[in-house]
Amino acid sequence: MREPWDLGMLNEYILGQVIGIPALILGQQLFSFLSLENQRKWTMIASIICFAANWVCDHLFIVLFRTGTFGLGLSTSISEWVFLAFLALYYIRGRSEWKFSPKGCDWHDVPQVMKLGYSGALSRFVEMFRCLIVNFLVLKYVGSVGISAFAASNSALAVFWPVIFGMVAVARMLFTISIGEEDRRSIADIMKIVMSWGGAARAGDGGRAGAVRGAPHAAVLPGPL
């Protein structure tokens, strides 16, 4: 059963999270480019700073300022902006091999870029609708306690997801370069790596997902649905 204050807290949390969406998207792109430049130390430091900023902001907004769930979402957004700023600092200092200049952009390629990126964006929409369906089912048959358990399991699995997401991001970038240079051999090599090592990592992630989500399920739903 949903309580009115549950929906209000959720809305406040989402509002705080929305502020960090642009930084999250841009930060993922810069992270991929820095990975291609083999700047592992820089990306690792950025991740550590992001976690530290999130922890500090959580303490400030929740413990000291007592802003509730909005402060919890805002803390995540601020940490994402800090993450983006640190990654961008590498490019601002002119140390990167790849340069970005708005004057050098060929805006006639925008339709082609959107056409090529349509498949990746479509997968994100599918994931979004899947999450909406899962949340609806959990709320209908379990209630707000089930949503809490589902969120807790996702937080635990977030420890393992960077491995999968990192492989996907780097593979996508390498695919783009190989397609642009019409290098079929590199495309085939990338496909072999993705299907072998990527598939093994995804299978392991699926096993961990079943183990992690078993505990919240047992606590909330002692018997079968």
N, C-alpha and C positions, 0 to 999 in steps of 0.2 A: 504493500500500500504506500503510495507516495504522499508525503506531507507537503503543504504549501511552502514551508521554509526550505525543503530540499530543492525545489525548482528555483527558488530565489538564489540560493547559494551556488547552484550550478550556473545560472546566468551570470552571476558576478565573476565566477572563475573563468568562464568562457570569454567574458569581456576583457579580463586581464591577459588571457592567452592571445587574443586577437592582435594585441599591440606588437607582439613579437613575430608574427607570421612573415612580414617582409624580410626581417633579419634572418629568420630560419631558412627561407628559400635562397637568399643571396649567400648566406654562410655555407650552405651545402655546395653551391657552385664553386666558391673560392676554395673550399676544402678539396674538391675534386681536382682543380687546377694545380693546387700546391702538391697534391699527391703525385700528379704527373711530373712535377719538377723535383720529385724525390725529397721534399721538405718534410720528412716525417717528424723531426724534432719540433719544428714550428707548429705543425698541426697538433702534436701531442701537448705542447705547452698551451695552445689555445683551448684544448679540451679541458685541461686541468684548471685553467683560469675560469672557464665557463662553469665548472662544477663549484669552484670556490665562490664565484659571484652569486650563484644560485643559493648556496648555503648562507652566505652573509645576508642577502636580500630576504630570504625566508625568516631569518632571525629578526631583522629590522621591521619588516612589515607585519609579521604575525605576532611576535613576542612583544616588541616595543610599541609599535604603532597600532597594533590590533585591528588590522584592516580586513581580517577574515579571509574568505576564499578569494576575494578579489586580489588581495595582497599575495596570496599563494600563486595565482596565475600571473600577476605582474612581476613577481620575482623571476619566474621562468622567462618571461619576455625580456626583462633587463639582462639576464645572463646570456640570452641569444644575441642581443645587440652588442654586448661586450665581446662575445665570441666573434661576431662579424668584424668589429672594429680592430681586434687583434690580427685577424687574418688579412684585413685590408691594409694594415700597417706595413706588411711585407711588400705590397705593391706600391704603396705611397712612397716608400723609401727608395724605390727604383731598383730593387735587388732581383726582381723577377725576370725571367727570360721572355715571358709573354707579356706584351704591353697592351693596354686598352686605351683607346682614344675615341671619343664620340665622333670626332671629325673623320676618322678613318673607317667608320662603319658604312657599309653599302646597304642602305635601307631598302633597296629593291629586292634584297634577299629575304626580307621578313616573311613574305608568303611561303617561300620554300622552307624556311626554318620552321614555321608553324606546321607545315605539312609533314615534315620529318619528325617533329616532336609530338604529333597528334597521338601516336600509339602509346607513348609513355604517359601522356596526360590522361588518356582513356583508362589506363590501368589504375591511376590514382582515383578516378571517379568510381571505378568498380569497388575499390577498397573502401571508399567513403560510404557507398550504399550498403556494402556488407556490414560495416560497423553500425550503421543506422538500424539495420535489420536485427543484428545481434543484440544491440542495446534495447530495442523494442521487446524482443522475446524475453530477455532477462528481466526487464521491468514488469512485464505482464505475468510471468510465471513465478518469479522469485521476489521482486521488489527492489527497493533501494539497497538492501543488504547485499543482494546479488551483484549490483553495479559496483559496490565497494570492493567485493571480492574479485570481480573481474578486473577492476582498475589496479588492485594490489598485485595480481598475477602479471599484468602487463608491465608494471613497474619492475618486478623481479626479472622478467624476460628482457627488459631494456638493457641489461648488462651484456647480453649475448647478441642483440640485434646489430650493434655497430659493425660486427664482422661481416654480416650478410650485406648490410647497406653499403659498407665500404667497397666490397667486391662489385656490387651492382654499379656504383657510381664510377669506379675506375674502368670497369668493362664498357660502360656506356661511352665514356670519353674516348677510350681506345677504338671502339667501333666507329665513332664519328671521324676520327683522324684517318683510320684505314679506309673508310668509304670515300672520304674526300680525296685521298691519294690513289684510290682504286687499287689498293693492295690486297688482293684476294688471299694471298698466303697468310697474311697477318690476321685477316678476318677468320680464316679457318682455325688458326692457332688459338685465337681468343675463344672461339666457340668450344674447342676441345677443353680448354681450361675451365670455362664456365660450366660446361656440362659434367665435368669430372669432379674437380675440387669444389666448385660452387654447389653442385648437387649433393655432395657428401656433407658439406657444411649446412645446407638447408635441411637435410635429413636429420642431422644431429640436433639442429635447432628445433625441429618438430618433436623429437624425443624429449628434449628438455621442456618444451611447452606442455607436453602431456604430464610430465612429472610435477612441474611447478603448479599447474592449474588443478592438479588433483587435490592438493591441500585445501584451497578455498572451497572447492566443490564439496569436499567431505564435511567441512565446517558448516556450510550453509544448507546443503541438501544431503541429509543423512541417507535418504532413500532415493530411488530412481524417480524421474519425472513421470 
